Amino acid sequence: MPPVTPATRPVKLSWEDFLTLPPDDKRHELIDGDHYVTPSPSRRHQTAVGNLYRILATPVRERRLGRLYVAPFDVVLSRHDVVEPDLLFLSTERLGRLTEANVQGAPDLVIEVVSPRTAAVDRGAKRRAYEKFGVGEYWLVEPEDGTVLVVRFGETPGGAEWRLGAGQAITSPLLPGLSIPVGEIFTD
């Protein structure tokens, strides 16, 4: 199947346009006013999302670090940027961005599970948008090769990054005391 690409439009779509899209069980996102549509994810994708949620949810709740959400849940970064990350974490300090319908502004941590159809967008347009609008950390989970690319924005232009694989663990200043074995993310 071809990669996900933006539809051609003479003008940028806005949040108001986004709200008029009919419900169709697909993921709709706006990045710099371009509309992206993604079909339902694969089993490997869902396994990784489920495992990450299971690993993160209890420590986030018990340590009162903030809130963790799994897609579908919109993040409104700007009038022309509405994304739906696979998982997102809002620290206690950013909980004011949370509404009943969505998150208004950048989460602290965004996690995307990359698939062949979304890879170019996840690594390109979304990464740029997350950096531009102040996401602190971005994890690109790669089921195809069993790795996770951790990107910390703000440390260097484009973000400081580390690729972690089997036998390694993810740690983050956003989630103190938590160490996530990369292999557990992909266990079916």
C-alpha atoms as a printed R data frame, in Angstrom:
    type eleno elety resid chain resno       x       y      z
1   ATOM     1    CA   MET     A     1   0.000   0.000  0.000
2   ATOM     2    CA   PRO     A     2   1.203   3.555 -0.637
3   ATOM     3    CA   PRO     A     3   2.406   5.701  2.268
4   ATOM     4    CA   VAL     A     4   0.050   8.144  3.946
5   ATOM     5    CA   THR     A     5   0.239  11.505  2.196
6   ATOM     6    CA   PRO     A     6  -1.590  14.776  2.678
7   ATOM     7    CA   ALA     A     7  -4.542  15.524  0.421
8   ATOM     8    CA   THR     A     8  -3.921  18.378 -1.999
9   ATOM     9    CA   ARG     A     9  -5.743  21.564 -0.930
10  ATOM    10    CA   PRO     A    10  -5.289  25.147 -2.015
11  ATOM    11    CA   VAL     A    11  -5.702  26.377  1.573
12  ATOM    12    CA   LYS     A    12  -4.735  25.057  4.970
13  ATOM    13    CA   LEU     A    13  -7.430  23.224  6.855
14  ATOM    14    CA   SER     A    14  -8.219  24.478 10.350
15  ATOM    15    CA   TRP     A    15  -9.545  23.091 13.610
16  ATOM    16    CA   GLU     A    16 -12.992  24.255 12.523
17  ATOM    17    CA   ASP     A    17 -12.678  22.234  9.279
18  ATOM    18    CA   PHE     A    18 -11.424  19.260 11.278
19  ATOM    19    CA   LEU     A    19 -14.583  19.282 13.391
20  ATOM    20    CA   THR     A    20 -16.756  18.888 10.275
21  ATOM    21    CA   LEU     A    21 -15.103  15.630  9.125
22  ATOM    22    CA   PRO     A    22 -17.583  12.742  9.261
23  ATOM    23    CA   PRO     A    23 -16.854   9.886 11.688
24  ATOM    24    CA   ASP     A    24 -15.513   6.917  9.722
25  ATOM    25    CA   ASP     A    25 -13.378   4.877 12.165
26  ATOM    26    CA   LYS     A    26 -10.144   6.145 10.608
27  ATOM    27    CA   ARG     A    27  -7.510   8.368 12.172
28  ATOM    28    CA   HIS     A    28  -7.754  11.935 10.881
29  ATOM    29    CA   GLU     A    29  -5.006  14.452 11.651
30  ATOM    30    CA   LEU     A    30  -4.000  17.946 10.531
31  ATOM    31    CA   ILE     A    31  -0.323  18.838 10.289
32  ATOM    32    CA   ASP     A    32   0.382  22.359  9.112
33  ATOM    33    CA   GLY     A    33  -3.125  22.429  7.634
34  ATOM    34    CA   ASP     A    34  -2.647  19.240  5.583
35  ATOM    35    CA   HIS     A    35  -5.160  16.438  6.157
36  ATOM    36    CA   TYR     A    36  -3.796  12.931  6.823
37  ATOM    37    CA   VAL     A    37  -5.972   9.803  6.997
38  ATOM    38    CA   THR     A    38  -4.689   6.495  8.336
39  ATOM    39    CA   PRO     A    39  -6.508   3.121  8.336
40  ATOM    40    CA   SER     A    40  -6.779   0.870 11.360
41  ATOM    41    CA   PRO     A    41  -3.421  -0.279 12.767
42  ATOM    42    CA   SER     A    42  -1.934  -3.778 12.521
43  ATOM    43    CA   ARG     A    43  -1.762  -6.404 15.262
44  ATOM    44    CA   ARG     A    44   1.940  -5.666 15.934
45  ATOM    45    CA   HIS     A    45   1.117  -1.980 16.260
46  ATOM    46    CA   GLN     A    46  -1.709  -2.692 18.705
47  ATOM    47    CA   THR     A    47   0.498  -5.068 20.709
48  ATOM    48    CA   ALA     A    48   3.145  -2.364 21.159
49  ATOM    49    CA   VAL     A    49   0.559   0.286 22.120
50  ATOM    50    CA   GLY     A    50  -1.130  -2.074 24.586
51  ATOM    51    CA   ASN     A    51   2.153  -3.122 26.179
52  ATOM    52    CA   LEU     A    52   3.343   0.472 26.553
53  ATOM    53    CA   TYR     A    53   0.076   1.512 28.150
54  ATOM    54    CA   ARG     A    54   0.228  -1.467 30.537
55  ATOM    55    CA   ILE     A    55   3.846  -0.692 31.480
56  ATOM    56    CA   LEU     A    56   3.313   3.062 31.968
57  ATOM    57    CA   ALA     A    57  -0.216   3.446 33.365
58  ATOM    58    CA   THR     A    58   0.259   2.100 36.901
59  ATOM    59    CA   PRO     A    59   3.494   3.974 37.739
60  ATOM    60    CA   VAL     A    60   2.124   7.216 36.263
61  ATOM    61    CA   ARG     A    61  -1.022   6.908 38.386
62  ATOM    62    CA   GLU     A    62   0.616   5.625 41.590
63  ATOM    63    CA   ARG     A    63   3.379   8.249 41.548
64  ATOM    64    CA   ARG     A    64   0.909  11.000 40.588
65  ATOM    65    CA   LEU     A    65   3.133  12.048 37.702
66  ATOM    66    CA   GLY     A    66   0.238  13.170 35.497
67  ATOM    67    CA   ARG     A    67  -2.073  11.451 33.019
68  ATOM    68    CA   LEU     A    68  -1.525   8.908 30.245
69  ATOM    69    CA   TYR     A    69  -3.901   8.614 27.267
70  ATOM    70    CA   VAL     A    70  -4.141   6.173 24.386
71  ATOM    71    CA   ALA     A    71  -5.538   6.930 20.902
72  ATOM    72    CA   PRO     A    72  -8.008   8.020 19.847
73  ATOM    73    CA   PHE     A    73  -7.599  11.340 21.690
74  ATOM    74    CA   ASP     A    74  -6.947  14.581 19.820
75  ATOM    75    CA   VAL     A    75  -4.102  16.943 20.597
76  ATOM    76    CA   VAL     A    76  -4.730  20.467 19.302
77  ATOM    77    CA   LEU     A    77  -1.282  21.974 18.821
78  ATOM    78    CA   SER     A    78  -2.544  24.963 16.822
79  ATOM    79    CA   ARG     A    79  -5.450  25.974 14.599
80  ATOM    80    CA   HIS     A    80  -3.806  24.041 11.748
81  ATOM    81    CA   ASP     A    81  -2.218  21.179 13.708
82  ATOM    82    CA   VAL     A    82  -4.405  18.472 15.270
83  ATOM    83    CA   VAL     A    83  -2.737  15.126 15.887
84  ATOM    84    CA   GLU     A    84  -3.745  11.838 17.433
85  ATOM    85    CA   PRO     A    85  -0.661  10.161 18.892
86  ATOM    86    CA   ASP     A    86  -0.787   6.506 19.852
87  ATOM    87    CA   LEU     A    87   0.021   7.427 23.466
88  ATOM    88    CA   LEU     A    88   0.548  10.728 25.206
89  ATOM    89    CA   PHE     A    89   1.624  11.761 28.671
90  ATOM    90    CA   LEU     A    90   0.721  15.031 30.365
91  ATOM    91    CA   SER     A    91   2.668  15.855 33.513
92  ATOM    92    CA   THR     A    92   0.859  17.248 36.518
93  ATOM    93    CA   GLU     A    93   2.188  20.696 35.546
94  ATOM    94    CA   ARG     A    94   0.489  20.506 32.117
95  ATOM    95    CA   LEU     A    95  -2.875  19.083 33.203
96  ATOM    96    CA   GLY     A    96  -4.439  22.503 32.604
97  ATOM    97    CA   ARG     A    97  -4.192  21.710 28.873
98  ATOM    98    CA   LEU     A    98  -6.620  18.836 29.275
99  ATOM    99    CA   THR     A    99 -10.266  19.326 28.276
100 ATOM   100    CA   GLU     A   100 -13.054  16.785 28.123
101 ATOM   101    CA   ALA     A   101 -12.684  16.587 24.329
102 ATOM   102    CA   ASN     A   102  -8.929  16.909 23.741
103 ATOM   103    CA   VAL     A   103  -5.561  18.281 24.821
104 ATOM   104    CA   GLN     A   104  -5.042  21.977 24.028
105 ATOM   105    CA   GLY     A   105  -1.286  22.308 23.525
106 ATOM   106    CA   ALA     A   106   1.758  20.083 23.618
107 ATOM   107    CA   PRO     A   107   1.932  17.026 25.871
108 ATOM   108    CA   ASP     A   108   5.198  16.318 27.705
109 ATOM   109    CA   LEU     A   109   5.680  12.970 25.948
110 ATOM   110    CA   VAL     A   110   4.265  11.667 22.670
111 ATOM   111    CA   ILE     A   111   4.666   8.057 21.539
112 ATOM   112    CA   GLU     A   112   4.025   6.936 17.963
113 ATOM   113    CA   VAL     A   113   4.213   3.309 16.865
114 ATOM   114    CA   VAL     A   114   5.585   3.409 13.334
115 ATOM   115    CA   SER     A   115   4.049   1.344 10.550
116 ATOM   116    CA   PRO     A   116   5.072   1.170  6.897
117 ATOM   117    CA   ARG     A   117   2.123   3.425  5.985
118 ATOM   118    CA   THR     A   118   2.846   6.084  8.632
119 ATOM   119    CA   ALA     A   119   6.649   6.016  8.771
120 ATOM   120    CA   ALA     A   120   7.306   9.060  6.574
121 ATOM   121    CA   VAL     A   121   4.771  11.204  8.442
122 ATOM   122    CA   ASP     A   122   5.874  10.005 11.899
123 ATOM   123    CA   ARG     A   123   9.558  10.639 11.139
124 ATOM   124    CA   GLY     A   124   8.979  13.868  9.188
125 ATOM   125    CA   ALA     A   125   5.926  16.121  9.530
126 ATOM   126    CA   LYS     A   126   4.890  14.902 12.985
127 ATOM   127    CA   ARG     A   127   8.401  15.075 14.409
128 ATOM   128    CA   ARG     A   128   8.760  18.667 13.159
129 ATOM   129    CA   ALA     A   129   5.342  19.617 14.536
130 ATOM   130    CA   TYR     A   130   6.078  18.074 17.940
131 ATOM   131    CA   GLU     A   131   9.340  19.972 18.189
132 ATOM   132    CA   LYS     A   132   7.808  23.236 16.934
133 ATOM   133    CA   PHE     A   133   4.945  23.191 19.437
134 ATOM   134    CA   GLY     A   134   6.948  22.217 22.527
135 ATOM   135    CA   VAL     A   135   6.599  18.472 23.082
136 ATOM   136    CA   GLY     A   136   9.406  17.552 25.478
137 ATOM   137    CA   GLU     A   137  10.052  14.012 24.347
138 ATOM   138    CA   TYR     A   138   9.044  11.894 21.341
139 ATOM   139    CA   TRP     A   139   9.348   8.115 21.131
140 ATOM   140    CA   LEU     A   140   9.161   6.402 17.740
141 ATOM   141    CA   VAL     A   141   8.473   2.734 18.372
142 ATOM   142    CA   GLU     A   142   9.581   0.531 15.453
143 ATOM   143    CA   PRO     A   143   7.933  -2.939 15.519
144 ATOM   144    CA   GLU     A   144   9.663  -3.913 12.248
145 ATOM   145    CA   ASP     A   145  13.123  -3.967 13.874
146 ATOM   146    CA   GLY     A   146  12.234  -4.030 17.586
147 ATOM   147    CA   THR     A   147  13.753  -0.637 18.405
148 ATOM   148    CA   VAL     A   148  12.644   2.657 19.914
149 ATOM   149    CA   LEU     A   149  14.049   6.015 18.885
150 ATOM   150    CA   VAL     A   150  13.892   8.402 21.857
151 ATOM   151    CA   VAL     A   151  14.074  12.088 20.906
152 ATOM   152    CA   ARG     A   152  14.425  14.825 23.535
153 ATOM   153    CA   PHE     A   153  13.602  18.205 22.087
154 ATOM   154    CA   GLY     A   154  15.185  21.386 23.334
155 ATOM   155    CA   GLU     A   155  18.598  19.879 24.015
156 ATOM   156    CA   THR     A   156  19.875  20.454 20.455
157 ATOM   157    CA   PRO     A   157  18.244  21.660 17.224
158 ATOM   158    CA   GLY     A   158  16.189  18.724 15.950
159 ATOM   159    CA   GLY     A   159  16.483  17.052 19.342
160 ATOM   160    CA   ALA     A   160  19.009  14.737 20.950
161 ATOM   161    CA   GLU     A   161  18.233  11.129 20.059
162 ATOM   162    CA   TRP     A   162  19.011   7.570 21.093
163 ATOM   163    CA   ARG     A   163  18.025   4.329 19.363
164 ATOM   164    CA   LEU     A   164  17.432   1.520 21.842
165 ATOM   165    CA   GLY     A   165  16.893  -2.160 21.135
166 ATOM   166    CA   ALA     A   166  16.588  -5.571 22.760
167 ATOM   167    CA   GLY     A   167  18.516  -5.816 26.026
168 ATOM   168    CA   GLN     A   168  18.296  -2.051 26.610
169 ATOM   169    CA   ALA     A   169  15.816   0.026 28.594
170 ATOM   170    CA   ILE     A   170  14.145   3.403 28.135
171 ATOM   171    CA   THR     A   171  14.476   5.923 30.950
172 ATOM   172    CA   SER     A   172  13.179   9.470 30.931
173 ATOM   173    CA   PRO     A   173  13.413  12.486 33.225
174 ATOM   174    CA   LEU     A   174   9.649  12.803 32.661
175 ATOM   175    CA   LEU     A   175   9.092   9.402 34.319
176 ATOM   176    CA   PRO     A   176  11.572   9.300 37.230
177 ATOM   177    CA   GLY     A   177  12.490   5.878 38.535
178 ATOM   178    CA   LEU     A   178  10.895   4.045 35.624
179 ATOM   179    CA   SER     A   179  12.964   1.796 33.353
180 ATOM   180    CA   ILE     A   180  11.175   0.180 30.408
181 ATOM   181    CA   PRO     A   181  12.847  -2.882 28.864
182 ATOM   182    CA   VAL     A   182  12.537  -2.392 25.099
183 ATOM   183    CA   GLY     A   183  11.875  -6.106 24.536
184 ATOM   184    CA   GLU     A   184   8.707  -5.934 26.683
185 ATOM   185    CA   ILE     A   185   7.179  -3.435 24.280
186 ATOM   186    CA   PHE     A   186   7.122  -5.992 21.472
187 ATOM   187    CA   THR     A   187   6.186  -9.159 23.431
188 ATOM   188    CA   ASP     A   188   3.007 -10.664 22.017
